[in-house]
Amino acid sequence: MDWNALRDACRSLEPGSELVTPVSERAFRIEDALEDRLVIQFVDSGEERPLHREQFDVLAEQLEGGPIPLAELPPGVEPYASVLSLSAEHVSDGETLERAPEEAVAGESPHIVSPEDARTSLERVHDDATLLADQLERLERDGRDEPSTLDTETLTDLYVLLSDVQRGSDRVRRTAGETLLERLGPDQQLHGRFGTVRRTTRDRRQPRDEDVVLDALDEHGIPHEWVLGIDSDKLDVVLAVTDLEPDAVYNVEQQVYVQKTGVDEGEKYSRLQGLAERLENVDAEAAGQIDESLYDDLSDLEQRLEEALSAG
């Protein structure tokens, strides 16, 4: 095994990339590539662990006898297999690890997760919100703050970003809500800087079994026909097996709307990298001016809030 080539393959990974263990599917990052070992960090726990050169040699020697089924690997060996698949000498199809029958291209591994795909839910929301803010800032600066004034491509990008921010923030909101419910007692409120939340209970009723409902009606002398209605599921079956037309039994109202059918995550991530590079190019003097201006704005806002509160 060419240890130096393997280290070079690890070092050439795109910043932010992750590897995933083939069985337990634990994501980890390569933190350092040293002379005698690699240092990895698992994303889920933050645990750092060394992967020693001699252990890679042992695994590579075993591959001389033929492919190794990845499903049979012990958990401690999984990271070695994922990293070894980066080598041009070895190849993984996601099911087995083996010596490459021909010279392969280093870095082509099914166990690599690209930087854009490796982001957490919070990071994705942050990135989409950053892109949306930049897009809105550009439109406002160009005096095009009304959707009707935008060209089709720009309007499409705006719609996609708005949709992604809404979808991503809704997912995070649900997760945050579930966690808050564990901390909220009955009639309790929790206060943050931006607002207040409380536990709310809402009854969602579903009919009991038909026999139970009808028996309850009989006990109170209520005619069955008062509650019996048309079952749409049964109607759909009838429509599927007969020549009955849908408009004979349904009031059909057609709704036309825009549906997002695709997102170019690579283009979005490339744009984010461009924004990051622009921020890095701001010199210290300009950054100081920005910070001072921001500080003045915040101080002014704080003073106005205090005045409003005291007046109230």
C-alpha positions in Angstrom: 0.0 0.0 0.0 1.3 3.4 -0.9 0.9 5.3 2.4 2.0 8.7 1.0 -0.5 8.4 -1.9 -3.3 7.6 0.6 -2.3 10.6 2.7 -2.3 12.9 -0.4 -5.8 11.6 -1.3 -7.0 12.5 2.2 -5.5 15.9 2.0 -6.9 16.6 -1.4 -10.5 16.1 -0.3 -12.6 19.3 -0.7 -12.8 21.3 2.5 -16.0 20.4 4.4 -16.2 16.9 2.9 -17.1 13.9 5.1 -16.7 10.2 4.9 -19.3 7.7 6.1 -18.7 4.3 7.6 -20.2 1.6 5.3 -22.3 -0.3 7.9 -23.0 1.9 10.9 -23.2 5.0 8.6 -21.3 7.3 11.0 -20.0 10.4 9.3 -16.5 11.6 10.1 -14.0 14.1 9.0 -10.3 13.7 8.5 -8.8 16.3 10.8 -5.0 15.6 10.1 -2.8 13.4 8.0 0.4 12.7 9.9 3.5 10.6 9.2 2.2 7.5 11.0 -1.5 8.0 11.3 -4.6 9.9 10.3 -6.7 11.8 12.9 -10.5 11.6 12.3 -13.4 13.1 14.2 -16.9 11.7 14.2 -19.6 14.2 13.4 -22.3 12.8 15.8 -20.2 12.7 18.9 -17.2 15.0 18.3 -14.9 12.0 19.3 -11.4 12.1 17.8 -9.7 8.9 16.9 -6.4 8.0 15.3 -6.2 5.6 12.3 -2.7 4.1 12.4 -0.6 3.4 9.3 0.2 -0.2 10.2 -3.6 -1.0 10.5 -4.1 0.2 7.0 -1.3 -2.1 5.9 -3.0 -5.1 7.6 -6.3 -4.3 5.9 -4.5 -3.9 2.5 -2.8 -7.3 2.9 -6.1 -9.0 3.6 -7.4 -7.6 0.3 -4.7 -9.5 -1.5 -6.8 -12.6 -1.0 -9.9 -11.1 -2.7 -12.8 -8.7 -1.9 -13.9 -8.1 1.6 -17.7 -7.8 2.3 -18.2 -4.5 4.0 -21.2 -5.7 6.0 -18.9 -8.2 7.8 -16.4 -5.5 9.1 -16.2 -4.8 12.8 -17.2 -1.2 13.8 -13.6 -0.4 14.6 -12.4 -1.3 11.1 -15.1 0.6 9.2 -13.3 4.0 9.1 -10.2 2.2 7.7 -12.3 0.8 4.9 -13.9 4.1 4.1 -10.5 5.9 4.0 -8.8 3.1 2.0 -11.5 3.5 -0.7 -10.0 6.9 -1.5 -6.8 5.2 -2.7 -6.2 4.6 -6.4 -5.1 1.1 -5.4 -8.4 0.1 -4.0 -12.1 0.4 -5.0 -15.4 0.1 -3.2 -18.8 -0.4 -4.7 -20.6 0.2 -1.4 -20.9 -3.6 -0.9 -17.3 -4.8 -1.0 -13.8 -3.4 -0.8 -11.1 -4.8 -3.1 -7.9 -4.1 -4.9 -8.6 -2.1 -8.0 -8.4 -4.4 -11.1 -6.9 -1.5 -13.0 -5.4 1.8 -11.9 -8.4 3.7 -10.5 -8.8 7.5 -9.9 -8.1 8.5 -6.3 -11.1 10.0 -4.5 -13.8 8.2 -6.4 -15.5 6.5 -3.4 -19.1 5.9 -2.6 -18.3 6.7 1.0 -17.6 10.4 0.4 -20.2 13.0 1.3 -19.7 16.3 -0.5 -19.5 19.6 1.5 -22.9 20.7 0.3 -24.5 17.4 1.3 -22.6 17.2 4.6 -24.3 20.3 6.0 -26.6 20.0 9.0 -30.2 21.1 8.9 -29.3 24.3 10.7 -26.4 25.0 8.3 -28.7 24.5 5.3 -31.3 27.0 6.7 -28.5 29.4 7.4 -27.0 29.1 4.0 -30.3 29.4 2.2 -31.2 32.4 4.3 -27.8 33.9 3.4 -28.4 33.4 -0.3 -31.9 34.8 0.0 -30.7 37.9 1.9 -28.0 38.5 -0.8 -30.5 38.1 -3.6 -32.9 40.5 -1.9 -30.1 43.0 -1.3 -29.1 42.9 -4.9 -32.7 43.4 -6.1 -33.2 46.3 -3.7 -29.9 47.9 -4.8 -30.9 47.6 -8.4 -34.4 49.1 -7.7 -36.1 45.8 -8.6 -37.9 45.1 -5.4 -41.3 44.1 -7.0 -41.6 40.6 -8.4 -43.4 41.9 -11.5 -40.3 43.8 -12.6 -38.0 40.8 -12.5 -36.9 38.8 -15.5 -38.0 35.1 -15.6 -34.7 33.6 -14.5 -34.3 36.0 -11.5 -37.9 35.5 -10.5 -37.4 31.7 -10.6 -34.3 31.9 -8.4 -36.1 34.1 -6.0 -39.0 31.6 -5.8 -36.7 28.6 -5.3 -34.8 30.3 -2.5 -38.0 31.4 -0.7 -39.3 27.9 -1.0 -36.1 26.4 0.4 -35.9 28.8 3.3 -39.5 28.1 4.2 -39.2 24.3 3.9 -35.9 24.2 5.8 -37.0 26.5 8.6 -40.3 24.5 9.0 -38.2 21.3 9.6 -36.1 23.0 12.2 -39.1 24.7 13.8 -40.8 21.3 14.2 -37.6 19.9 15.9 -37.4 22.9 18.1 -41.1 22.6 19.0 -40.7 19.0 20.0 -37.8 19.9 22.3 -39.7 22.8 23.8 -42.7 20.5 24.6 -40.4 18.4 26.8 -39.5 21.5 28.8 -43.0 23.1 29.0 -45.3 22.2 31.8 -49.1 22.8 31.9 -50.0 26.5 31.8 -46.3 27.4 31.6 -44.8 30.0 29.4 -41.2 30.2 28.2 -39.7 33.6 27.3 -36.9 34.4 24.9 -35.4 37.6 23.6 -37.7 37.5 20.6 -40.9 36.2 22.0 -42.9 33.8 24.2 -44.2 30.3 23.8 -46.7 28.2 25.7 -48.1 24.7 25.6 -51.3 24.5 23.6 -53.7 21.5 23.5 -56.0 20.9 20.6 -58.4 18.0 20.3 -58.3 16.2 16.9 -61.3 14.0 16.7 -61.7 10.8 14.6 -64.9 8.7 14.5 -64.8 5.4 16.4 -65.7 2.1 14.6 -69.0 2.3 12.8 -70.7 -0.3 15.1 -69.7 1.6 18.2 -71.0 4.8 16.8 -74.3 3.3 15.7 -74.9 1.6 19.1 -74.3 4.9 20.8 -76.9 6.6 18.5 -79.4 3.8 19.2 -79.0 4.4 22.9 -80.1 8.0 22.5 -82.7 7.4 19.8 -80.8 9.2 17.1 -81.6 8.0 13.5 -78.6 6.5 11.7 -79.2 8.6 8.5 -78.4 11.7 10.4 -74.7 10.8 10.5 -74.3 8.4 7.5 -72.7 10.1 4.6 -70.9 9.5 1.3 -67.4 8.0 1.6 -65.1 9.6 -0.9 -62.7 6.6 -0.8 -65.6 4.3 -1.9 -66.6 6.8 -4.6 -63.1 6.7 -6.0 -63.3 2.9 -6.3 -66.6 3.2 -8.2 -65.1 5.7 -10.5 -62.1 3.5 -11.2 -64.2 0.4 -12.2 -67.2 2.0 -13.9 -67.9 4.6 -16.6 -69.3 7.1 -14.1 -67.7 10.5 -14.7 -66.1 12.3 -11.8 -68.0 15.5 -12.3 -71.2 13.6 -11.8 -70.4 13.0 -8.2 -67.7 15.6 -7.4 -67.6 19.3 -7.6 -64.2 19.7 -9.2 -62.3 23.0 -8.8 -59.0 23.2 -10.7 -56.1 24.9 -8.9 -53.1 26.2 -10.8 -49.9 26.9 -8.9 -46.1 27.0 -9.3 -44.3 23.8 -8.2 -40.6 23.7 -7.5 -39.3 20.6 -9.3 -35.6 20.9 -8.8 -32.8 22.6 -6.8 -29.2 23.0 -8.0 -27.4 22.6 -4.6 -24.0 22.7 -6.3 -24.8 26.1 -7.8 -26.1 27.4 -4.5 -23.0 26.1 -2.6 -20.7 27.7 -5.2 -22.5 31.0 -4.7 -22.0 30.7 -1.0 -18.3 30.1 -1.4 -18.2 33.3 -3.5 -19.9 35.2 -0.8 -17.5 33.9 1.8 -14.5 34.9 -0.4 -16.0 38.4 -0.7 -16.2 38.7 3.0 -12.6 37.5 3.4 -11.4 40.2 1.0 -12.8 43.0 3.1 -9.7 44.7 4.7 -9.3 45.4 8.4 -10.1 49.1 8.0 -13.3 48.5 6.2 -14.3 45.7 8.6 -13.7 48.1 11.5 -15.9 50.7 9.9 -18.7 48.1 9.4 -18.4 47.0 13.0 -18.5 50.6 14.2 -21.5 51.4 12.1 -23.3 48.3 13.3 -22.4 49.2 16.9 -23.9 52.7 16.5 -27.1 51.2 14.9 -27.5 48.7 17.8 -26.9 51.4 20.4 -29.5 53.7 18.8 -32.0 50.8 18.6 -31.3 49.9 22.3 -31.9 53.6 23.3 -35.2 53.8 21.4 -36.4 50.6 22.9 -35.6 51.8 26.4 -37.5 55.1 25.7 -40.5 53.2 24.3 -40.6 50.8 27.3 -40.3 53.7 29.9 -43.0 55.6 28.1 -45.3 52.6 28.1 
